[in-house]
Amino acid sequence: MDYSSSYQDLKVHSLEPGIVEIVMGEEGKLATATARAHAEMARIWLDIDRDPAVRVAILRGAGKGFSAGGDMAMVEEMTRDFAVRARVWREARDLVYNMLNCSKVIVSAVHGPAVGAGLAAALMADIPIAAKNARLIDGHTRLGVAAGDHAAIIWPLLCGMAKAKYYLLTSDELSGEDAEKLGLVALAVDASELNNKALEVARKLAAAPQTALRWTKYSLNNWLRLAGPAFDASLALEMLGFTGPEVTEGIAAIKEKRKPSFPPEPKDF
């Protein structure tokens, strides 16, 4: 399959027979989820699923880290334009469900910061591997919207409800090492070993019986399918938040590099 004709922000390389690498962003930069990148991240898993040459896909970020989250121009546009919110809602939904339903095994290799849609993809991977000094941040509530793009479907299952609530409500940062201790990622390794470890795991999986792997993945992911209604509700509430006053202040605080001063709670809430 020729990915170069369909994808511009995502770079897809064949590393070895059966193993492809999906790279977000450019060397020397931190990948941001522009409108095009967000759309590509949602649909790439459909092509990976039907590509007969692929057994395992490795997802990583180029340059300074895994992902920087949503492009601020797109985030601001979401507050103003219903059509943009509807498009982003659909893509965010598809990113999660397309990864969940992709029959091929997905390994993520997380270094540096991992925020936003990139964090969603990192944790929805079947085997997330993080550098010990990676920085995992779900900053939705800090921005002023509900934690919706993947959190409700997988965080409670991975690390338990108490820890999920703590990190999703506070937007506190997690290191890769701490994420492994909580069960949020499968493995944490030194940053210098990250890509080699991801490839080592991918090789083991590519050499394994594929029907057995794919049916095991499908069966295990039924736990996530049970959480589908919670995810759908959280994503809808996140999109609703982009119409409110809290996100307006959150965006302004980020742009002005200051602490936000969120408006008081509505009386009829």
C-alpha positions, 0 to 999 in steps of 0.5 A: 500500500502506498501511504505517501499519496494519502498521508502528508503529516503522518510518515509511514515507513516499512522497517522490516517485513510485516512491521511498519512505523508511523511517525508523527511530526517532523524531526526537530519539532514537536508534533501538533494535531493540526486539522489535517494531522487530526484527520489522518490520525483517525483514518490511518488505522483503517488502512493499516487494518486492510494492508496485507503487508502489515502485521504490527505497526509502531507509532512514534513522534519525531523530534522533541517528543511524542505530541504537543496536543491540538494546534491552537488555531484549530482549538480556537476555531472549535469554539466558534464554528459548529461544523469544525466541532462536529468534524473534530468530534467525528475524528476523535471518535474514529481515532479511538474506535478505529484503533480499537477495531484495527486487527493488527497489533499497535505498539506506541513508543512515547518520548518527551511530552505526550498530550492531546490526540497523541496521548489518546493514540499512545494509550489506545495502542495495544502495547504502549511503551514509554521512555522513563522521562516521558511526560504524559499529560491529559490537560483537558480540564486545564483547558476548560473542557471535559476529559473526553477524547479517550480518557473515559474509555481506557484510564479507569481500566488501566490504572483504576478509577481513583487514579484516573479521577485524580490525574484527569481532574487535576491535569497533573503530569505523569512520567513514563516511569510513574505511568508504568507503575500505575499500569497506564503503559506496558513498559518504561525504559531509558529514553536511549532504549525506547525505539529499540525496545519498540522494535524488539517487541514488534519483531516478537509480535510479527513472528507470532501466529497472527490469527491467535494475536488478532483474536486475542486482541479482539476479545480483550478489547470487548472490555473497552467496547463495554465502556463505549457509552461512557466514552461517547458521553464524555466526548460529547460533553468535551465538544459541548465545553467548546461552546462555553466560557471556561474554554475561552478563558483557558485558551486566553491563559495559554496564549498569554502564558498566565494562570487562568481565572475561570468564571464562576459556576453557572447558577443552574448547573 
